Amino acid sequence: MLTLRPYTPDDLERLLAWRNDPATRAMSRQGHEVSRDEHAAWMEATLQDPKRVLLVIDEDGVPKGTARLDVEDGMEAEVSITVAPEARGVGLGFKALQLACDHAFDQMGVREIRAEIRAENTASIQIFTRAGFVHEGESEGFGRYRLRPPSDGEPDPEGER
Ligand SMILES: CC(C)(COP(=O)(O)OP(=O)(O)OC[C@H]1O[C@@H](n2cnc3c(N)ncnc32)[C@H](O)[C@@H]1OP(=O)(O)O)[C@@H](O)C(=O)NCCC(=O)NCCS
């Protein structure tokens, strides 16, 4: 079973390894190799930041990925997902993304979730599109995607139900 939980300092090394994985670096905006000190400082700042939520995805209690949610104006959050390199390609990323979006809508009260995805990141585009994100445009090699909660549909044209 997949579950989400808050990041703890015990996760520091594994998140550093996932961040420095070559495929993760190739798809991120800042693709440089992160040092342990830089990573520890980023984690420290993250834990102090009320607008940033860092989650770990466990499969039957074993950490398999991470999701970061950055709240932007109280109503909107940006999401980013990383799956452990050895666990990719078996559907975890899609399910983790769904859990992270449910968490943002249900626990954080956001009304929209944004994502910026490198245009050649086929696996990521696949999972975000399948989760209902809509492509809204491109800039500087990144696609902009947006998801609204399922209940935020257009008014029912048939009338007041
Ligand atoms: C992107 C990422 C989160 C996806 O996680 P994952 O667990 O591998 O994804 P899933 O197995 O749930 O799904 C991958 C989908 O992409 C498809 N896919 C994977 N590689 C592909 C490729 N090269 N070409 C076409 N489709 C591809 C798979 O077929 C699958 O689609 P399907 O479920 O419709 O069959 C993971 O690869 C990752 O952590 N990458 C590095 C960090 C990153 O890019 N994060 C996203 C930033 S927004």
The ligand as an ORCA input file, in Angstrom:
! r2SCAN-3c Opt
* xyz 0 1
  C       8.670     11.215    -13.657
  C       8.593     10.138    -12.578
  C       8.095     10.779    -11.282
  C       7.589      9.092    -13.055
  O       7.453      8.117    -12.045
  P       7.273      6.559    -12.420
  O       6.953      5.810    -11.180
  O       8.436      6.109    -13.217
  O       5.975      6.682    -13.348
  P       4.868      5.587    -13.659
  O       5.497      4.236    -13.697
  O       3.701      5.796    -12.752
  O       4.391      6.037    -15.105
  C       5.290      6.375    -16.108
  C       4.478      6.539    -17.373
  O       5.281      7.103    -18.375
  C       5.447      6.182    -19.411
  N       6.830      6.324    -19.849
  C       7.930      6.163    -19.128
  N       9.013      6.420    -19.884
  C       8.553      6.719    -21.101
  C       9.170      7.072    -22.312
  N      10.490      7.186    -22.423
  N       8.373      7.308    -23.381
  C       7.022      7.211    -23.272
  N       6.391      6.906    -22.133
  C       7.151      6.666    -21.076
  C       5.128      4.838    -18.855
  O       4.675      3.950    -19.856
  C       4.015      5.187    -17.894
  O       2.814      5.433    -18.569
  P       1.546      4.461    -18.381
  O       1.301      4.356    -16.921
  O       0.456      5.168    -19.120
  O       1.981      3.183    -18.983
  C       9.955      9.419    -12.353
  O      10.409      8.910    -13.571
  C      11.010     10.329    -11.772
  O      11.140     10.433    -10.565
  N      11.805     10.979    -12.649
  C      12.868     11.880    -12.228
  C      12.324     13.141    -11.570
  C      11.276     13.831    -12.424
  O      11.417     13.963    -13.636
  N      10.211     14.300    -11.764
  C       9.114     15.004    -12.383
  C       9.272     16.470    -12.188
  S       7.721     17.309    -12.508
*
